[in-house]
Amino acid sequence: GVAGLFDLGPPACGLKANILNMWREHFVLQENMLEMDCTNLTPHNVLKTSGHVDRFTDLMVKDDVTGVCARADKLLEDAIDHLIDNNPTMSQADKDEHLLIQRQADAYKPEEIDVLLKKYDVKSPEGNPFGASFPFNLMFKTTIGPEGTSDAYLRPETAQGLFVNFKRLVEYNAGKLPFAAAQIGLGFRNEISPKGGLLRVREFCMAEIEHFCDPNDKAYPRFELVKDKVLTLFSSDNQLSTGKTEQMTIGEAVGKKMVDNETLGFFLARTQIFCERIGMDPARIRFRQHLKTEMAHYACDCWDLEVKTSYGWMECAGHADRSAYDLTVHAKATNTDLVATKMLSKPQTVEIAKIKLNRKQLGMVFKAEQRAVANAIDDLAQSWANFEPFAAKLEADGKAEIAGFEVTKDMFSYEKKNKTIHEVKYTPSVIEPSFGIGRILYSLLEHCFDIRENDEQRTFLKFKPVVAPIKVAVLALQKDKQFEPIISDLKASLMDLNLSSRIDDSTASLGKRYARADEVGIPFAITVDFDTVSSSTVTLRDRDTMQQIRAKISDIVGLLKALCTEKMVWEDVVAKYGLVAGADEEGEEGEKKPQGKTFIQSTGRGRFSR
């Protein structure tokens, strides 16, 4: 079949929904963001303006014999892994030299990566040499309408929908800045060589934030709340020197200007907290700063959230200070003011150029473009310092260029004036945290995978209750008609509190049913037994500790709601109710399962249990 396309089954679908619910609560609700839902189809003009049509590319190489295509930077990374793995006696200095090249793999120019692919003797799976690398655009192209004359693309990111709606958003927010807009939705990228399961796919879920702020004031009002959060940072300087990360508080990193500003630092810290809340291992999380060769020319600072998996360190979210680039290019392309207004504490006097347009002459020369030319002249005239060089050229040559148009002296007149202003207009900067939900979901699966002590064959998923797709397993001690109405009532009570549950009424032993629930990450199990019939009590089992308590049915559903919303932890429940002897946890009638060896697959970038 076609690679890079995946369907999520019921457990993964529930896990993804819970991750997105937590993301929305953690970012959108707590930071008062404005959420939008924009179209997946994006007209050509929007993505041409943003630069995606010309520059949204990866470097590709092709086997001219078989026609097989591959992504050049990934081939280089894999070749270096292979070299290091097959040379265990390699000196540390040589190893560091190779790893330095590997860390810069996606920053090389075509001619640079071609030299490196030859140096590492990279060939196709059939042993043929690859041709020269070239840029391949990753967008899916289509047309809108039956005529096929209106070009469009499936969006490669959700951000552009928020940028083109900026004017409506700032009006909805009563003109106040800073503010953030957010969107959860699908992105589409025609990946050259999709692989690694959910790590590199052609259709994926994204959750993106665009925080609009004053370019000259990127302080964040809630930064004090996170300034002491310790992060693992991999700065661009360290990538090119020691190759080592360092731990420091985000307050210290911003103070040292390792991280450019408070707003960017705030979102780095909040991202770390989010990852910890959903259950990722903090020891396997870091933030890597983009090298200068990786960043766009307009970007101020960029940091990727990277998570350690069996595939190595994987980028799961990006945090970029994109300056005012996006709004500037869209404003220019649409002749629309995408600006914000800031009231001054006291009036100021500024020098401007007062313009009188010769609209007849402008109309004769520029016709439909007359308005764009007039707006460009008016914008430049708002500051005499900016207008004066333009005016000098106009006086000297009788003509001058503005916004791509050539204007002449007879099209307008001007004079220098003083103007008192009470407000200033500016194009906001954009700070963008962007999350790949599929990669986060996959990384969480790896981080939550665990093995019972002294039983390597018994695996389970340690999902936190708040993200677990199924919260409770409802089990009967054995098949018995008198248990059925009790189980039905329990299921209904759990549904009333929006707690997902699963009834396992198979004939397998109770221990095996516990193990099955553990394998899909169900954190709690209710067991109905003969004491339930006589005393209206049930046992509640915790997946991670395998401990059990007994409580009244009337209490149990409330306890589960508190546990699944993190209002209570298992230790609190044990302290209140005490432990009871658990049912057989090992298998059929207490028979021990045979223990097998766990096979560990190792590469230069990770280890994985099979």
VEXDREN-2710 file (C-alpha; in Angstrom, 1 decimal):
% VEXDREN-2710
k/r/px/py/pz
1/GLY/0.0/0.0/0.0
2/VAL/0.9/3.7/0.0
3/ALA/3.3/4.6/2.8
4/GLY/2.8/7.4/5.3
5/LEU/-0.9/7.0/5.9
6/PHE/-2.3/5.6/9.1
7/ASP/-5.7/4.9/10.7
8/LEU/-6.0/5.1/14.5
9/GLY/-8.0/2.3/16.2
10/PRO/-10.3/2.9/19.2
11/PRO/-7.5/3.0/21.9
12/ALA/-5.3/5.4/20.0
13/CYS/-8.2/7.5/19.0
14/GLY/-9.2/7.9/22.7
15/LEU/-5.6/8.6/23.7
16/LYS/-5.3/11.3/21.0
17/ALA/-8.6/12.9/22.0
18/ASN/-7.5/13.1/25.6
19/ILE/-4.1/14.6/24.7
20/LEU/-5.9/17.3/22.6
21/ASN/-8.3/18.0/25.5
22/MET/-5.4/18.5/27.8
23/TRP/-3.6/20.6/25.3
24/ARG/-6.6/22.8/24.9
25/GLU/-7.1/23.2/28.6
26/HIS/-3.4/23.7/29.3
27/PHE/-2.8/26.4/26.6
28/VAL/-6.0/27.7/25.1
29/LEU/-8.1/28.0/28.3
30/GLN/-5.4/28.9/30.8
31/GLU/-3.8/31.5/28.5
32/ASN/-7.2/32.9/27.2
33/MET/-6.3/32.2/23.6
34/LEU/-8.7/32.7/20.7
35/GLU/-9.4/29.4/19.0
36/MET/-10.2/29.0/15.3
37/ASP/-10.9/26.2/12.8
38/CYS/-9.7/27.1/9.3
39/THR/-10.1/25.3/6.0
40/ASN/-7.7/22.5/5.0
41/LEU/-7.7/23.8/1.3
42/THR/-5.5/26.8/0.9
43/PRO/-5.5/29.0/-2.2
44/HIS/-2.3/29.3/-4.2
45/ASN/-1.9/33.0/-3.5
46/VAL/-1.9/32.6/0.3
47/LEU/1.0/30.0/0.2
48/LYS/2.8/31.9/-2.6
49/THR/2.8/35.0/-0.3
50/SER/4.0/33.0/2.7
51/GLY/6.9/31.5/0.8
52/HIS/5.7/27.9/0.9
53/VAL/5.3/27.6/-2.9
54/ASP/9.0/28.5/-3.4
55/ARG/10.7/27.3/-0.3
56/PHE/8.7/24.6/1.5
57/THR/11.2/21.9/0.4
58/ASP/13.4/19.1/1.5
59/LEU/16.5/18.0/-0.3
60/MET/15.9/14.8/-2.3
61/VAL/18.2/12.4/-4.1
62/LYS/17.3/9.8/-6.7
63/ASP/18.7/6.5/-7.9
64/ASP/18.7/7.0/-11.6
65/VAL/18.7/3.2/-12.3
66/THR/15.7/2.2/-10.2
67/GLY/14.0/5.6/-9.7
68/VAL/14.0/5.2/-5.9
69/CYS/13.9/8.6/-4.1
70/ALA/15.2/9.4/-0.6
71/ARG/15.6/12.3/1.7
72/ALA/19.2/13.4/1.6
73/ASP/19.6/14.5/5.2
74/LYS/18.1/11.3/6.6
75/LEU/20.4/9.2/4.5
76/LEU/23.4/11.1/5.9
77/GLU/22.2/10.7/9.5
78/ASP/21.6/6.9/9.0
79/ALA/25.0/6.5/7.3
80/ILE/26.8/8.1/10.3
81/ASP/24.8/5.9/12.7
82/HIS/25.9/2.8/10.7
83/LEU/29.5/4.0/10.7
84/ILE/29.7/4.5/14.4
85/ASP/27.8/1.3/15.3
86/ASN/30.1/-0.8/13.1
87/ASN/33.3/0.8/14.5
88/PRO/33.2/0.2/18.3
89/THR/36.9/1.1/18.6
90/MET/36.5/4.5/17.0
91/SER/38.2/7.3/19.0
92/GLN/36.0/9.7/20.8
93/ALA/37.4/12.6/18.8
94/ASP/36.5/10.9/15.5
95/LYS/33.1/10.0/16.9
96/ASP/32.4/13.6/18.0
97/GLU/33.4/14.9/14.5
98/HIS/30.9/12.6/12.8
99/LEU/28.2/13.4/15.3
100/LEU/28.8/17.2/14.7
101/ILE/28.1/16.6/11.0
102/GLN/25.0/14.5/11.8
103/ARG/23.6/17.3/14.0
104/GLN/23.8/19.7/11.1
105/ALA/22.3/17.3/8.5
106/ASP/19.2/19.2/7.7
107/ALA/21.0/22.6/7.5
108/TYR/23.4/21.8/4.6
109/LYS/23.0/23.3/1.1
110/PRO/22.6/20.9/-1.9
111/GLU/26.3/21.1/-2.9
112/GLU/27.4/20.5/0.7
113/ILE/25.3/17.5/1.3
114/ASP/26.3/16.0/-2.0
115/VAL/30.0/16.1/-0.9
116/LEU/29.1/14.4/2.4
117/LEU/27.0/11.7/0.8
118/LYS/30.0/10.8/-1.3
119/LYS/32.3/11.0/1.7
120/TYR/30.2/8.4/3.6
121/ASP/29.7/6.3/0.5
122/VAL/25.9/6.5/0.6
123/LYS/24.2/4.3/-2.0
124/SER/20.6/3.2/-2.7
125/PRO/19.4/-0.2/-1.3
126/GLU/20.3/-1.8/-4.7
127/GLY/23.9/-0.4/-4.3
128/ASN/23.6/2.3/-7.0
129/PRO/25.0/5.8/-6.5
130/PHE/22.4/8.6/-6.0
131/GLY/22.3/11.6/-8.3
132/ALA/22.8/15.2/-7.2
133/SER/20.4/16.4/-4.5
134/PHE/17.7/18.9/-5.4
135/PRO/14.8/20.6/-3.5
136/PHE/11.5/18.8/-3.6
137/ASN/8.3/20.8/-2.6
138/LEU/6.4/18.9/0.0
139/MET/2.9/20.3/-0.6
140/PHE/0.0/18.4/-2.2
141/LYS/-1.3/20.4/-5.1
142/THR/-5.0/20.4/-6.3
143/THR/-7.5/22.7/-8.0
144/ILE/-10.7/24.2/-6.8
145/GLY/-13.8/24.2/-9.0
146/PRO/-14.7/22.1/-12.1
147/GLU/-12.8/24.4/-14.5
148/GLY/-9.5/23.5/-12.8
149/THR/-8.2/27.0/-13.2
150/SER/-7.9/27.9/-9.5
151/ASP/-4.8/26.3/-8.0
152/ALA/-4.7/25.4/-4.3
153/TYR/-2.9/23.1/-1.9
154/LEU/-3.7/21.0/1.1
155/ARG/-2.3/23.1/3.9
156/PRO/1.2/22.1/5.1
157/GLU/0.6/23.9/8.4
158/THR/-2.4/25.5/10.1
159/ALA/-0.7/28.8/10.8
160/GLN/-1.5/30.6/7.6
161/GLY/-5.3/30.5/8.3
162/LEU/-4.6/32.4/11.5
163/PHE/-2.4/35.0/9.8
164/VAL/-4.9/35.9/7.1
165/ASN/-7.6/36.2/9.8
166/PHE/-5.5/38.5/12.0
167/LYS/-7.6/41.6/11.3
168/ARG/-10.8/39.8/12.4
169/LEU/-9.0/38.4/15.5
170/VAL/-7.7/41.7/16.7
171/GLU/-11.1/43.3/16.2
172/TYR/-12.7/40.4/18.2
173/ASN/-10.2/41.0/20.9
174/ALA/-11.2/44.7/21.1
175/GLY/-7.9/45.8/19.6
176/LYS/-5.9/44.6/22.6
177/LEU/-2.4/43.1/22.3
178/PRO/-0.6/40.9/23.1
179/PHE/-3.0/38.0/22.4
180/ALA/-2.7/34.5/21.1
181/ALA/-4.7/32.5/18.6
182/ALA/-4.7/28.7/18.4
183/GLN/-5.9/26.0/16.1
184/ILE/-6.0/22.2/16.1
185/GLY/-6.3/20.6/12.7
186/LEU/-4.8/18.5/9.9
187/GLY/-1.6/19.2/8.0
188/PHE/-0.5/17.5/4.8
189/ARG/3.0/17.0/3.5
190/ASN/4.1/14.8/0.6
191/GLU/7.0/13.3/2.5
192/ILE/9.8/11.9/0.4
193/SER/10.4/8.8/2.4
194/PRO/7.8/8.4/5.2
195/LYS/8.9/5.9/7.8
196/GLY/9.1/5.3/11.6
197/GLY/5.3/4.8/11.9
198/LEU/3.7/7.9/13.2
199/LEU/6.9/9.9/13.2
200/ARG/7.0/10.8/9.5
201/VAL/3.6/10.7/7.8
202/ARG/1.8/12.5/5.0
203/GLU/-1.3/13.5/6.9
204/PHE/-1.1/14.5/10.5
205/CYS/-2.7/16.4/13.3
206/MET/-1.2/19.7/14.4
207/ALA/-1.9/22.0/17.3
208/GLU/-0.5/25.5/16.7
209/ILE/-0.4/28.8/18.6
210/GLU/0.3/32.2/17.1
211/HIS/1.1/34.8/19.9
212/PHE/1.0/38.3/18.5
213/CYS/3.0/40.9/20.5
214/ASP/4.8/44.3/20.2
215/PRO/8.2/43.7/18.5
216/ASN/9.8/46.0/21.0
217/ASP/8.1/44.5/24.1
218/LYS/8.2/40.7/24.3
219/ALA/7.8/40.4/28.1
220/TYR/5.1/38.0/29.2
221/PRO/2.9/38.9/32.2
222/ARG/2.8/35.3/33.6
223/PHE/6.5/34.6/33.1
224/GLU/7.1/34.8/36.8
225/LEU/5.0/31.7/37.3
226/VAL/7.4/29.5/35.3
227/LYS/10.8/31.3/35.7
228/ASP/12.1/28.6/38.1
229/LYS/11.2/25.7/35.9
230/VAL/14.3/23.7/35.0
231/LEU/14.7/22.7/31.4
232/THR/17.3/20.7/29.5
233/LEU/18.7/23.0/26.8
234/PHE/20.9/22.2/23.8
235/SER/22.1/25.5/22.6
236/SER/23.4/26.2/19.1
237/ASP/26.8/27.0/20.6
238/ASN/27.0/23.6/22.3
239/GLN/25.9/21.8/19.2
240/LEU/28.8/23.2/17.4
241/SER/31.3/22.6/20.2
242/THR/30.8/20.2/23.1
243/GLY/27.8/18.4/21.9
244/LYS/26.4/18.4/25.4
245/THR/23.1/19.7/26.9
246/GLU/22.9/21.8/30.1
247/GLN/20.2/22.2/32.6
248/MET/19.1/25.6/33.9
249/THR/15.9/27.5/34.8
250/ILE/14.1/29.2/32.0
251/GLY/14.5/32.5/34.0
252/GLU/18.3/32.1/33.9
253/ALA/18.2/31.1/30.1
254/VAL/16.3/34.3/29.3
255/GLY/18.4/36.4/31.5
256/LYS/21.6/35.2/29.7
257/LYS/19.8/35.7/26.3
258/MET/20.3/32.1/25.5
259/VAL/16.6/32.2/24.9
260/ASP/15.8/35.5/23.2
261/ASN/12.8/36.7/25.2
262/GLU/10.3/36.1/28.0
263/THR/7.4/35.1/25.7
264/LEU/9.4/32.4/23.9
265/GLY/10.8/31.2/27.3
266/PHE/7.3/31.1/28.8
267/PHE/6.1/28.8/26.0
268/LEU/9.2/26.5/26.3
269/ALA/8.5/26.1/30.0
270/ARG/4.7/25.5/29.5
271/THR/5.5/22.9/26.9
272/GLN/7.8/21.1/29.3
273/ILE/5.0/21.1/31.9
274/PHE/2.4/19.9/29.4
275/CYS/4.7/16.9/28.4
276/GLU/5.1/16.0/32.1
277/ARG/1.4/16.3/32.7
278/ILE/0.5/13.8/30.0
279/GLY/3.0/11.3/31.3
280/MET/6.3/11.8/29.4
281/ASP/9.6/11.1/31.1
282/PRO/11.3/14.4/31.9
283/ALA/14.7/12.7/31.6
284/ARG/14.0/12.1/27.9
285/ILE/12.9/15.6/27.0
286/ARG/15.1/18.4/25.8
287/PHE/14.9/21.7/23.8
288/ARG/17.3/22.1/20.9
289/GLN/18.1/25.5/19.5
290/HIS/18.2/25.9/15.8
291/LEU/21.5/26.6/14.2
292/LYS/21.8/29.9/12.3
293/THR/21.9/27.9/9.1
294/GLU/18.6/26.3/9.9
295/MET/16.6/29.4/10.7
296/ALA/14.8/31.6/8.2
297/HIS/16.4/34.9/7.6
298/TYR/13.5/36.7/9.4
299/ALA/13.5/34.5/12.5
300/CYS/14.9/35.8/15.8
301/ASP/15.2/32.5/17.8
302/CYS/13.9/28.9/17.4
303/TRP/13.8/26.0/19.8
304/ASP/12.5/22.4/19.1
305/LEU/11.1/20.2/21.7
306/GLU/12.9/16.9/21.2
307/VAL/11.8/13.6/22.8
308/LYS/14.1/10.5/23.1
309/THR/12.5/7.4/21.5
310/SER/13.8/4.2/20.1
311/TYR/14.4/6.2/16.9
312/GLY/16.6/8.7/18.7
313/TRP/15.8/12.3/19.5
314/MET/12.6/13.2/17.6
315/GLU/11.3/16.8/17.1
316/CYS/7.8/16.8/18.5
317/ALA/7.2/20.6/18.7
318/GLY/8.8/23.8/17.4
319/HIS/8.9/27.2/19.1
320/ALA/9.8/30.0/16.7
321/ASP/10.0/33.8/17.1
322/ARG/9.1/34.6/13.5
323/SER/9.3/38.4/14.0
324/ALA/6.8/40.4/11.9
325/TYR/7.4/38.5/8.7
326/ASP/4.1/36.8/8.2
327/LEU/1.8/39.7/8.8
328/THR/4.1/42.0/6.7
329/VAL/4.0/39.8/3.6
330/HIS/0.3/39.2/3.8
331/ALA/-0.4/42.9/4.3
332/LYS/1.7/43.7/1.3
333/ALA/0.1/41.1/-0.9
334/THR/-3.5/42.1/-0.1
335/ASN/-3.0/45.9/0.4
336/THR/-4.5/45.5/3.8
337/ASP/-3.2/47.0/7.1
338/LEU/-2.5/44.1/9.4
339/VAL/-1.4/46.3/12.3
340/ALA/-2.1/46.9/15.9
341/THR/-2.5/50.1/17.8
342/LYS/-0.7/51.2/21.0
343/MET/-1.9/54.2/23.0
344/LEU/0.9/56.5/24.2
345/SER/1.2/57.5/27.8
346/LYS/1.5/61.1/26.7
347/PRO/1.1/62.8/23.2
348/GLN/4.2/63.0/21.0
349/THR/5.1/65.4/18.2
350/VAL/6.6/63.7/15.1
351/GLU/7.7/65.0/11.7
352/ILE/5.7/63.7/8.7
353/ALA/5.3/64.4/5.0
354/LYS/1.9/65.8/4.2
355/ILE/0.9/64.3/0.8
356/LYS/-1.5/65.7/-1.8
357/LEU/-2.1/63.0/-4.5
358/ASN/-2.8/63.7/-8.2
359/ARG/-5.3/60.9/-8.4
360/LYS/-6.0/61.5/-12.1
361/GLN/-2.4/61.0/-13.0
362/LEU/-2.1/58.0/-10.7
363/GLY/-5.2/56.4/-12.2
364/MET/-4.0/56.9/-15.8
365/VAL/-0.7/55.2/-15.1
366/PHE/-1.5/52.6/-12.6
367/LYS/-5.2/51.9/-13.2
368/ALA/-6.3/49.0/-10.9
369/GLU/-3.1/49.4/-8.9
370/GLN/-3.8/53.0/-8.0
371/ARG/-5.0/52.3/-4.5
372/ALA/-1.9/50.1/-3.7
373/VAL/0.5/52.9/-4.9
374/ALA/-1.4/55.6/-2.9
375/ASN/-1.4/53.5/0.3
376/ALA/2.4/52.9/-0.1
377/ILE/3.0/56.6/-0.4
378/ASP/0.8/57.4/2.6
379/ASP/2.5/54.7/4.7
380/LEU/6.0/56.0/3.9
381/ALA/4.9/59.6/4.6
382/GLN/4.0/58.8/8.3
383/SER/7.7/59.3/9.1
384/TRP/9.8/62.1/7.6
385/ALA/12.9/60.2/8.4
386/ASN/11.8/57.4/6.2
387/PHE/10.3/59.6/3.5
388/GLU/13.2/62.0/3.1
389/PRO/15.6/59.6/1.2
390/PHE/12.7/58.7/-1.2
391/ALA/11.9/62.4/-1.7
392/ALA/15.6/63.2/-2.4
393/LYS/15.7/60.6/-5.1
394/LEU/12.5/61.9/-6.6
395/GLU/13.8/65.5/-6.7
396/ALA/17.1/64.4/-8.2
397/ASP/15.9/61.9/-10.8
398/GLY/12.3/63.0/-11.3
399/LYS/11.2/59.5/-10.4
400/ALA/11.6/56.9/-7.7
401/GLU/10.5/53.4/-6.8
402/ILE/8.1/52.5/-4.0
403/ALA/6.6/49.1/-3.2
404/GLY/7.7/47.9/-6.6
405/PHE/6.1/50.8/-8.5
406/GLU/7.8/53.6/-10.3
407/VAL/6.3/57.0/-9.5
408/THR/7.1/60.5/-10.9
409/LYS/7.0/64.0/-9.4
410/ASP/3.8/64.9/-11.2
411/MET/1.8/62.2/-9.3
412/PHE/1.8/64.0/-5.9
413/SER/3.2/66.9/-3.9
414/TYR/4.4/67.0/-0.3
415/GLU/5.6/69.2/2.4
416/LYS/7.2/68.6/5.8
417/LYS/4.9/69.0/8.8
418/ASN/4.8/68.4/12.5
419/LYS/2.0/66.1/13.8
420/THR/0.8/65.4/17.4
421/ILE/0.0/61.7/17.9
422/HIS/-1.7/59.9/20.7
423/GLU/-1.2/56.4/19.4
424/VAL/1.2/54.4/17.2
425/LYS/0.6/51.6/14.8
426/TYR/2.9/48.7/14.4
427/THR/3.0/45.3/12.7
428/PRO/3.1/42.7/15.5
429/SER/5.7/40.0/15.9
430/VAL/4.6/36.4/16.0
431/ILE/5.9/33.8/18.4
432/GLU/4.7/30.3/17.3
433/PRO/4.7/27.1/19.3
434/SER/3.7/24.3/16.9
435/PHE/3.0/20.7/18.1
436/GLY/2.9/17.5/16.1
437/ILE/0.3/15.5/17.9
438/GLY/1.1/12.2/16.2
439/ARG/4.7/12.3/17.3
440/ILE/3.7/13.3/20.8
441/LEU/1.2/10.3/20.9
442/TYR/3.9/7.9/19.6
443/SER/6.5/9.2/22.1
444/LEU/4.0/8.9/24.9
445/LEU/3.4/5.2/24.0
446/GLU/7.1/4.5/24.3
447/HIS/7.5/6.4/27.5
448/CYS/4.6/4.6/29.1
449/PHE/5.6/1.1/28.0
450/ASP/6.8/-0.9/31.1
451/ILE/7.4/-4.4/32.2
452/ARG/6.4/-6.1/35.5
453/GLU/9.3/-6.7/37.9
454/ASN/10.6/-10.3/37.6
455/ASP/8.2/-11.0/34.7
456/GLU/9.5/-9.7/31.3
457/GLN/6.6/-11.2/29.4
458/ARG/4.1/-9.1/31.3
459/THR/4.0/-5.7/29.8
460/PHE/1.7/-2.8/30.5
461/LEU/1.2/0.9/29.5
462/LYS/1.5/3.4/32.4
463/PHE/-0.9/6.0/31.0
464/LYS/-1.7/8.7/33.5
465/PRO/-5.5/8.4/34.3
466/VAL/-6.1/11.8/32.8
467/VAL/-5.0/10.7/29.3
468/ALA/-5.8/7.0/29.4
469/PRO/-8.3/6.2/26.7
470/ILE/-10.3/3.8/28.9
471/LYS/-10.3/4.8/32.6
472/VAL/-11.9/1.7/34.2
473/ALA/-12.2/-2.0/33.6
474/VAL/-15.4/-3.5/35.1
475/LEU/-15.0/-7.2/35.9
476/ALA/-16.9/-9.9/37.5
477/LEU/-15.1/-12.5/39.7
478/GLN/-16.7/-15.2/37.5
479/LYS/-19.7/-15.7/35.2
480/ASP/-22.8/-15.4/37.4
481/LYS/-26.3/-14.0/36.6
482/GLN/-26.5/-12.1/39.9
483/PHE/-23.5/-9.9/39.0
484/GLU/-25.0/-8.7/35.7
485/PRO/-27.4/-6.0/37.0
486/ILE/-24.7/-4.7/39.4
487/ILE/-22.2/-4.4/36.5
488/SER/-24.8/-2.6/34.3
489/ASP/-25.6/-0.1/37.1
490/LEU/-21.8/0.5/37.6
491/LYS/-21.4/1.1/33.8
492/ALA/-24.3/3.6/33.8
493/SER/-22.9/5.5/36.8
494/LEU/-19.5/5.8/35.2
495/MET/-21.1/7.1/32.0
496/ASP/-22.9/9.8/34.0
497/LEU/-19.5/11.1/35.1
498/ASN/-18.0/10.8/31.6
499/LEU/-15.7/8.0/32.7
500/SER/-15.0/5.6/29.9
501/SER/-15.1/2.0/30.9
502/ARG/-14.8/-1.5/29.4
503/ILE/-16.6/-4.6/30.6
504/ASP/-14.6/-7.8/30.2
505/ASP/-17.1/-10.7/30.8
506/SER/-14.9/-13.4/29.2
507/THR/-14.3/-16.7/30.9
508/ALA/-10.6/-16.1/31.3
509/SER/-9.2/-16.0/34.9
510/LEU/-9.4/-12.7/36.8
511/GLY/-5.6/-12.4/36.7
512/LYS/-5.6/-12.7/32.9
513/ARG/-8.3/-10.1/32.6
514/TYR/-6.3/-7.7/34.8
515/ALA/-3.3/-8.3/32.5
516/ARG/-5.3/-7.6/29.4
517/ALA/-6.5/-4.3/30.9
518/ASP/-3.0/-3.4/31.9
519/GLU/-1.7/-4.0/28.3
520/VAL/-4.0/-1.3/26.9
521/GLY/-3.2/1.1/29.8
522/ILE/-6.5/1.0/31.8
523/PRO/-5.4/2.5/35.1
524/PHE/-8.2/1.1/37.4
525/ALA/-10.3/-2.0/37.6
526/ILE/-13.5/-2.6/39.6
527/THR/-14.2/-6.2/40.5
528/VAL/-17.7/-7.4/41.4
529/ASP/-17.7/-10.5/43.6
530/PHE/-20.0/-12.4/46.1
531/ASP/-19.3/-9.8/48.8
532/THR/-20.7/-7.2/46.5
533/VAL/-24.1/-9.0/46.5
534/SER/-24.2/-9.2/50.3
535/SER/-22.6/-5.9/51.3
536/SER/-22.8/-3.6/48.2
537/THR/-19.0/-3.3/48.2
538/VAL/-16.5/-3.8/45.3
539/THR/-12.7/-3.9/45.0
540/LEU/-10.8/-1.2/43.2
541/ARG/-7.4/-2.2/41.7
542/ASP/-4.6/0.2/40.8
543/ARG/-2.7/-0.8/37.6
544/ASP/0.7/0.5/38.5
545/THR/1.0/-0.9/42.1
546/MET/-1.5/-3.8/41.6
547/GLN/-2.9/-2.9/45.0
548/GLN/-6.6/-3.1/45.9
549/ILE/-9.0/-1.5/48.2
550/ARG/-12.6/-2.3/49.0
551/ALA/-15.3/0.4/49.2
552/LYS/-19.0/0.9/48.9
553/ILE/-20.4/1.1/45.4
554/SER/-21.8/4.5/46.3
555/ASP/-18.2/5.7/47.0
556/ILE/-16.4/4.1/44.2
557/VAL/-17.5/6.2/41.2
558/GLY/-16.8/9.4/43.0
559/LEU/-13.3/8.1/43.9
560/LEU/-12.6/7.2/40.3
561/LYS/-13.7/10.7/39.1
562/ALA/-11.3/12.3/41.6
563/LEU/-8.5/9.9/40.5
564/CYS/-9.1/10.5/36.8
565/THR/-9.1/14.3/37.1
566/GLU/-6.0/14.3/39.4
567/LYS/-7.9/15.7/42.4
568/MET/-6.7/12.6/44.3
569/VAL/-3.9/10.1/44.0
570/TRP/-3.9/6.4/44.8
571/GLU/-1.9/6.9/48.0
572/ASP/-4.8/9.1/49.3
573/VAL/-7.3/6.3/48.5
574/VAL/-5.1/3.7/50.3
575/ALA/-4.8/5.9/53.4
576/LYS/-8.6/6.3/53.6
577/TYR/-9.7/2.7/52.9
578/GLY/-6.7/0.5/53.6
579/LEU/-5.5/-2.4/51.4
580/VAL/-7.2/-5.8/50.9
581/ALA/-5.7/-9.0/49.6
582/GLY/-5.7/-9.0/45.8
583/ALA/-6.9/-11.7/43.5
584/ASP/-4.4/-13.9/41.6
585/GLU/-2.2/-11.6/39.4
586/GLU/-0.1/-14.2/37.7
587/GLY/-2.4/-16.3/35.5
588/GLU/-4.6/-19.3/35.4
589/GLU/-5.0/-20.7/39.0
590/GLY/-1.8/-19.2/40.3
591/GLU/0.4/-20.9/37.8
592/LYS/3.5/-18.9/37.1
593/LYS/4.1/-17.7/33.6
594/PRO/7.4/-18.8/32.0
595/GLN/9.8/-15.9/31.8
596/GLY/11.5/-15.1/28.5
597/LYS/14.3/-12.9/27.5
598/THR/13.6/-9.4/26.3
599/PHE/15.5/-8.6/23.1
600/ILE/17.0/-5.1/23.2
601/GLN/17.6/-3.5/19.8
602/SER/20.3/-0.8/19.8
603/THR/21.3/1.9/17.4
604/GLY/23.5/4.9/17.7
605/ARG/20.5/7.0/18.7
606/GLY/18.4/4.7/20.9
607/ARG/17.6/1.3/22.5
608/PHE/14.2/-0.5/22.3
609/SER/12.8/-3.5/24.0
610/ARG/11.2/-6.1/21.8
END
